C-alpha cells in the first residue's frame, strides 16, 4: 500500500479489523506470489486511478478472490472474469 495510509488504518480500527489486516509495501517475484497465495482475499483499496491492475490479475490467476474500488481499469478486469 502506498500513499497516506492513515485514513485506511482509521477505517480498519473503527471496524475492529486492524488485527485481521496486514499492510505490505512493494514486494517482487516469488515473495510477492507467496504473499498473495497466503491471503484469503486480495483488496485493491487504491483511491487513485489504476489503469491496469497487474496485481489484481496475478491474484485472480492464483485463485484468490479480489475486492476493489471502482477506480480506473480495475473494475473492467473484475467484470470480465
NORPE-V837708 format. One record per residue. N is the residue number from 0. BURIAL is + if it has 9 or more other ideal C-beta (glycine too) atoms within 8 Angstrom, else -. D_FIRST is the distance of its C-alpha to the first C-alpha in Angstrom with 1 decimal. Layout:
n:N burial:BURIAL d_first:D_FIRST
n:N burial:BURIAL d_first:D_FIRST
//
This chain:
n:0 burial:- d_first:0.0
n:1 burial:- d_first:3.8
n:2 burial:- d_first:6.9
n:3 burial:- d_first:8.8
n:4 burial:- d_first:7.4
n:5 burial:- d_first:11.1
n:6 burial:- d_first:12.2
n:7 burial:+ d_first:9.9
n:8 burial:+ d_first:11.2
n:9 burial:- d_first:14.5
n:10 burial:- d_first:14.7
n:11 burial:+ d_first:14.0
n:12 burial:+ d_first:16.6
n:13 burial:- d_first:19.0
n:14 burial:- d_first:19.2
n:15 burial:- d_first:19.5
n:16 burial:- d_first:16.5
n:17 burial:- d_first:14.6
n:18 burial:- d_first:16.7
n:19 burial:- d_first:15.7
n:20 burial:- d_first:11.9
n:21 burial:- d_first:10.0
n:22 burial:- d_first:6.5
n:23 burial:- d_first:5.9
n:24 burial:- d_first:5.3
n:25 burial:- d_first:7.4
n:26 burial:- d_first:10.4
n:27 burial:- d_first:13.6
n:28 burial:- d_first:16.8
n:29 burial:- d_first:18.3
n:30 burial:- d_first:15.6
n:31 burial:+ d_first:13.1
n:32 burial:+ d_first:15.9
n:33 burial:- d_first:16.8
n:34 burial:+ d_first:13.5
n:35 burial:+ d_first:13.6
n:36 burial:- d_first:17.2
n:37 burial:- d_first:16.9
n:38 burial:- d_first:15.1
n:39 burial:- d_first:17.2
n:40 burial:- d_first:15.0
n:41 burial:+ d_first:11.9
n:42 burial:- d_first:10.2
n:43 burial:+ d_first:8.8
n:44 burial:- d_first:8.3
n:45 burial:+ d_first:7.9
n:46 burial:- d_first:10.9
n:47 burial:- d_first:11.6
n:48 burial:- d_first:13.9
n:49 burial:+ d_first:12.9
n:50 burial:- d_first:16.3
n:51 burial:- d_first:16.0
n:52 burial:+ d_first:13.2
n:53 burial:- d_first:14.2
n:54 burial:+ d_first:11.8
n:55 burial:+ d_first:13.5
n:56 burial:+ d_first:16.8
n:57 burial:+ d_first:16.2
n:58 burial:+ d_first:15.4
n:59 burial:+ d_first:18.5
n:60 burial:- d_first:20.5
n:61 burial:+ d_first:19.9
n:62 burial:- d_first:21.1
n:63 burial:+ d_first:17.9
n:64 burial:- d_first:17.9
n:65 burial:+ d_first:15.2
n:66 burial:- d_first:14.5
n:67 burial:+ d_first:13.2
n:68 burial:- d_first:13.9
n:69 burial:- d_first:16.9
n:70 burial:+ d_first:15.4
n:71 burial:+ d_first:16.7
n:72 burial:+ d_first:18.0
n:73 burial:+ d_first:15.9
n:74 burial:+ d_first:18.4
n:75 burial:- d_first:21.2
n:76 burial:+ d_first:19.8
n:77 burial:+ d_first:19.7
n:78 burial:- d_first:23.1
n:79 burial:- d_first:24.8
n:80 burial:- d_first:24.0
//
